[in-house]
Every structure is written in structure tokens, then in C-alpha cells.
Amino acid sequence: MNQSNIKSADPGEKIQNAALKLFIKKGITGTTTKEIAKKAGVSEGTIYNYFESKGDLAYKLFVRHMDRFRDLLTESTSSTEGPDGKLTTAIRAFFGFAQNNPDAYAYIMIGHYTELQKMPYEKKKPRDIFVDIIGEGIREGIFTDKDKNLGAAFVIGMVTRVILFHTSGMIDIPYSRLAEETAASSLNVLGYNTAMP
């Protein structure tokens, strides 16, 4: 039996995959454990062998995908030079994650309203990658001196809105071009100093 068959046969994985689809479609509060069990092909009681409650499942699923997203951003920027390069690379990775993991991305967006506040403050989140890059750019004089959290809000807000407009059909431009134009606009918003070496 190959690894993918083993993974797909795991009841915990089936439950999470089913919950992900249902939470995106119906919302967390609008989804019942009975529906999750039916979609996963397990008994409702099996859910409680893996999760304490539907809320526990929703939270753990959110953390799982947030961690994947954060790790992708961290990895993609780790070998990039300079805050401007790191920011551009992080934005490209952000678009890539949304394009290649549409369900995970959609759930992260939904979960921001309910699950994000449950995460420990000190746990590093995708947002923190942007805050760190922008803070580095401000310290080096590459970006205008402003609150780094506000700068991250500007950039992340821009990226998420562009992705929303694209997935809603309001923008018909390839993701690669969207990423490049959004990165350029983000640098402008941050007051990118092109005179810096």
C-alpha cells in the first residue's frame, strides 16, 4: 500500500478533509458533526476519538493550515536578500499558497473571524512574517518610518482583496502578474526608497 492510500485511509485525516469542505461551504456553526461524519464515511462517535468537540476540530484544522502557510512564507523568504526582496518573495508565496491550496486558504480566511483569537499570542503567525520584514525595512531605512503592524495590515489587506477579486471573477489576470503588481504596489505603500543600495 503506498503512502497516499495510508493517509487517505486514516479516519482523523478523513474527518479533517470532510470538515474543511463543509466549514468552507456552510461555515463552522452551520456544520454539524453528523454531517462531518457522513462526509468522512465514519461514525459520529469516531470524531470524538480524535477531537474533543466540533470546536476543537475547527481550531486544530485552522492551526494546521495556518502553520503550513506560515512555514511556506518562512521557507520562501529564508534565502532572499533584503527586506524589499523578502517582501516581494513573501507576496509571491502568499499568492502561490492561495492558488495551490484554495480550500486551506479559504478556511484560513473564514477562521480569522473565530479561530485566530484562540491562538496563543506568542505563537508565530503568517502575519508576523510580514511584520518582521517590514520592521527590518524600516530599521534599514528602505521603508518609510511607520508602525510595522500598520504596514503589514496594508500589505496583507491588499493581497487578500486582490485574491478575493480574482476568485470572484472581478479580475481576470493570471496569478503571477497579480503577485508582481501587488508586490510593486506594496513597496510603494511602504514608501520604498529605491536610492538605498
Secondary structure by P-SEA (a helix, b strand, c coil): ccaaaaaaacaaaaaaaaaaaaaaacccccccaaaaaaaacccaaaaaaccccaaaaaaaaaaaaaaaaaaaaaaaacccccaaaaaaaaaaaaaaaaaacaaaaaaaaaaccccccccccccccaaaaaaaaaaaaaaacccccccaaaaaaaaaaaaaaaaaaaaaccccccaaaaaaaaaaaaaaaaccccccc
